[in-house]
Amino acid sequence: MHFDERRRPSTEHLLPDRGASVEMQPVSTSQHDAEAKAGIDTYAQGAVAEISDAYREDGDSGTRADSQDGAQTEDVGTAYRVYKRRFFGLAQLVLLNIIVSWDWLTFSAVSSTSAEYFAVSESAINWLSTGFLFAFVVVSPGVMYVLNKGGPKASIVTASVLTLVGNWIRYAGTRATGGHFGVVMFGQIIIGFAQPFVLSAPTRYSNVWFSDNGRVSATAIASLANPLGAAIGQLVGPFWATDTSGIPTMVLYTSVISTAASLPSFFLPSAPPTPPSAIAGDETLDLRQALHELPRNGSFYLLLFPFSVYVGFFNAASSLINQIFEPYGFSEDHAGIAGALLIVVGLVSSAIVSPYVDKTKRYLPVIKAIVPLIAACYLALIWMPQTRSLPGPYVVCSLLGATSFSLLPCALEYLVLITHPVSPEISSTICWSAGQLLGAVFIIIMDALKGGLKGEPDGSLKRALIFQAVIAWAVVPLPLFLGYRRQRIGLRRLASAGT
């Protein structure tokens, strides 16, 4: 749909629920400056009307009316519903994100065993992860088009087909006599093409199917299923492939599970009969207009860079975790548990933070508090392998997962707010693509930084961990500027449109 400049975008989703409706009042420049100096998230302050929406399940609708005289406008009187069938699609997104991420790290958790089976170096095994991430970037323009024109179902079905094909090609390469590494790489890249179709879909899916009070949690559940799959791969791989003879069996089991997870996609409903919220009912810019408007949004860049860097380093750390710890005497099982803690603790933390943000709409305070903590965890990780004991690495990996996962859904939903009326899948696809690209680049750089420090064991990644910490701290200041100039200008425009 095309954006009509005569229609004021809905702003109810930007506000915390204080349980009362108020009449819009113009906001002066001095008021905005005072808010900026106080560091207040101005999206949550005056200059917009706060109207409560009622939502009911399957068939019961809520209506909005003017609190002063009951008069109805273009938006007032619109019925918004949420449907129980939305959970079917959400469950399918969760399954696909789990299995695609599991496929990504199938060989990383058993990198030494895999290298021996295929008669290649561990650096070559790293390219199975790196190529996967580059594949994400290559197909991203098509992802934006499919999500923008066809919606979440078209994206989910595309991912399912690519996942099925890629898994069975990969199994064929593994079963070939002596293992055919080139065929396995080809299958891995096809699965890499599938990942952006499901990883970029959660914000669009939650926008289409969920109310304002459920979008952050829905986005969190679907997005964080991706690293959950990585955790499963880190844990299960070493048990299925205890030696080289177990590699084909590990890939076969993964392919069968991928097939079972992909098939339900074809039976998903495309869209709800009626929108679940005002923001879902709003008109958005088409793809060309959005790509013209988004680069002019300064706030987008303030979140794009830290988001991309932290996603990239999380991907790199997950791919290299065995090589980070193994030179210091840790086993593949120990490294796999560290990788699983990184993800499982993160999921638990996100399950606590996401409902809080859904209820309070305190996006900015959460983002600004978490970003420095993530950088601190990367700094602490530098010294963990050389402790040669389990508690330190396990604690730091747990804290890194907790902070990273708590940031993810909050940042993705805040992107929807600061880039509206750009459709959600466009900003999220760009951010995810940048994160995957940086992840691939970071893996190459960190692999090149292996060894080279006097007093450290052969193959040590300490130099790589130092590089990781420096870059992580370099982007910390950027999100701290969120909530200032761009948001004040946006509020003035909204106030002008409403008068």
C-alpha positions, -999 to +999 in steps of 0.1 A: +000+000+000+011+036-006+014+062+022-012+090+020+005+122+033-029+136+043-034+108+069-017+112+102+001+079+112-013+063+143+008+069+173-009+049+201+017+023+198+044+047+209+029+054+242+029+036+276-005+026+287-016+050+315-052+039+314-067+072+304-073+092+271-061+127+268-067+154+242-038+163+219-020+195+228+006+213+208+041+209+222+065+239+222+102+238+212+113+246+247+093+216+261+111+193+236+145+207+245+138+202+282+128+166+275+159+160+255+182+174+282+165+152+307+171+122+285+134+114+283+121+092+256+100+118+239+079+092+220+063+085+254+055+122+262+026+147+252+019+159+217-001+128+208-034+114+218-034+083+241-063+061+233-070+027+247-077-001+223-097-032+234-088-065+220-107-097+222-102-132+208-118-146+177-149-127+168-151-102+196-139-067+185-129-035+203-138+000+191-122+033+197-142+065+204-132+101+211-131+106+248-146+142+246-177+138+226-179+103+211-175+116+175-159+092+151-131+099+127-115+079+100-097+057+125-123+059+153-148+032+152-124+008+134-127-028+148-095-045+158-093-082+165-067-108+173-073-144+162-062-176+180-049-189+146-020-164+149-003-188+173-002-215+145+019-192+123+040-181+152+048-217+161+058-224+125+082-194+125+097-207+158+102-242+143+118-229+111+141-204+130+152-233+153+160-257+125+177-232+102+200-221+130+207-257+139+216-263+103+240-233+104+261-247+133+257-284+126+295-288+120+308-260+142+303-278+175+323-308+162+348-288+141+378-311+148+358-343+141+343-327+109+377-316+096+390-351+101+360-367+083+362-344+053+400-343+053+401-305+054+413-279+079+393-264+107+395-231+088+376-248+059+350-260+084+346-224+095+337-215+060+305-236+063+294-210+088+309-180+070+294-190+036+260-194+053+262-158+066+273-144+032+243-163+016+220-144+039+233-111+026+231-121-011+194-130-010+183-101+013+169-079-015+147-107-025+136-112+011+125-076+013+105-079-019+088-111-009+079-099+026+067-065+013+046-079-016+037-114-005+036-111+033+049-134+059+033-166+045+052-163+012+084-158+030+079-187+053+070-211+025+101-200+005+123-207+035+107-241+040+115-252+004+151-239+005+156-257+039+143-290+025+164-289-006+196-277+012+195-303+039+191-333+016+219-320-007+241-317+023+233-352+034+241-365-001+275-348+001+282-363+035+272-398+025+294-398-006+325-419-003+350-401+019+326-372+021+323-346-006+330-312+010+320-291-020+285-307-021+281-301+016+291-265+011+266-261-017+238-275+005+249-252+034+246-221+011+211-231+000+201-233+037+218-200+041+195-186+015+165-198+036+175-181+068+167-144+060+132-154+049+124-165+085+148-144+105+134-111+089+098-122+092+090-119+129+085-081+130+062-083+099+044-113+113+038-097+147+027-065+131+001-083+109-012-107+135-006-093+171-019-063+190+002-035+205+003-053+238+018-085+223+041-075+195+074-073+214+068-107+230+058-123+197+088-108+180+110-121+208+096-156+207+101-160+169+135-142+167+151-158+197+141-193+184+170-188+160+197-188+186+178-216+204+185-237+174+221-228+176+221-240+213+205-273+203+232-277+176+260-270+201+246-296+225+234-324+202+262-324+177+289-337+200+266-365+212+256-376+177+291-374+163+315-387+190+339-397+162+341-394+124+318-423+118+290-403+134+291-374+110+267-389+084+242-400+110+243-365+126+235-349+092+208-375+084+190-369+117+192-331+112+177-335+077+148-356+089+139-331+116+142-302+091+118-320+068+092-325+096+096-288+107+091-274+072+060-292+059+033-273+080+043-240+064+021-247+034-010-247+055-006-213+072-033-186+068-020-156+048-034-128+069-062-121+095-096-109+082-093-077+102-062-058+115-052-064+151-041-028+159-039+007+146-004+004+134-013-028+114-041-009+098-020+021+089-008+026+054+029+021+048+053+033+022+059+010-008+093-006-012+108+021-034+095+049-012+108+032+019+143+027+005+143+064-003+131+075+031+150+051+054+186+064+046+174+099+057+165+087+092+194+094+115+179+074+144+179+043+122+217+045+119+221+049+157+205+015+162+217-002+130+254-001+139+253-015+174+227-040+164+247-052+135+280-054+154+265-073+183+247-098+160+279-102+141+300-109+171+274-133+186+275-152+153+312-152+153+315-163+189+289-191+184+308-204+153+342-203+169+334-212+205+350-246+203+382-230+189+381-203+216+383-228+244+399-259+230+435-247+230+433-242+268+423-278+275+385-276+272+368-305+254+342-302+226+316-311+252+327-282+275+326-258+246+292-270+236+278-265+271+293-229+271+276-222+238+243-237+251+245-215+282+251-185+260+217-191+244+195-208+270+202-182+297+196-155+271+162-170+263+152-170+299+163-134+303+144-123+272+113-141+285+115-117+315+125-085+297+101-087+267+068-088+286+081-059+307+088-038+276+055-049+261+037-035+291+057-003+298+069+006+263+102+016+279+122+008+249+150+034+252+159+029+289+162-008+283+184-004+252+206+022+268+211+001+299+219-032+281+243-020+254+272-012+278+266-045+296+271-064+264+304-047+257+315-054+293+308-091+287+330-092+256+357-075+275+356-101+303+356-130+278+392-121+268+405-137+300+381-166+305+397-193+284+431-190+302+414-197+336+413-233+324+384-239+347+346-241+339+329-215+363+344-184+347+336-191+311+302-205+320+293-173+340+305-149+313+288-168+285+256-168+305+258-130+311+266-124+275+236-144+264+213-127+289+222-092+278+223-099+240+190-117+239+173-091+260+184-064+236+173-082+204+135-080+204+135-046+221+157-031+194+137-047+166+104-034+178+119+001+185+131+001+149+095-003+138+086+028+158+114+051+147+111+041+110+073+041+107+057+044+081+084+022+066+071-014+066+087-034+095+104-061+073+125-035+055+143-021+085+146-055+101+160-072+070+186-045+065+197-048+102+198-086+101+217-085+068+243-061+082+247-084+112+251-115+092+276-098+069+296-085+098+294-120+114+310-135+083+337-108+082+344-112+119+348-150+116+374-144+088+393-117+108+392-137+141+404-168+123+433-148+108+442-135+143+446-170+157+479-175+176+507-150+176+508-141+213+538-151+233+530-173+263+496-185+248+490-220+235+491-227+197+458-218+180+448-193+208+422-168+198+431-143+225+441-116+199+407-122+182+389-118+216+407-085+221+396-073+187+361-083+195+360-063+228+375-032+212+348-030+185+321-039+209+330-009+231+334+014+200+297+013+192+284+018+228+280+056+225+257+054+194+224+042+210+229+066+239+220+095+215+186+079+206+156+099+217+169+134+209+168+154+177+150+130+154+123+122+179+116+159+187+112+167+150+089+137+147+067+149+175+064+183+160+053+168+127+027+147+145+015+177+164+012+198+132-007+170+114-032+167+142-040+205+143 
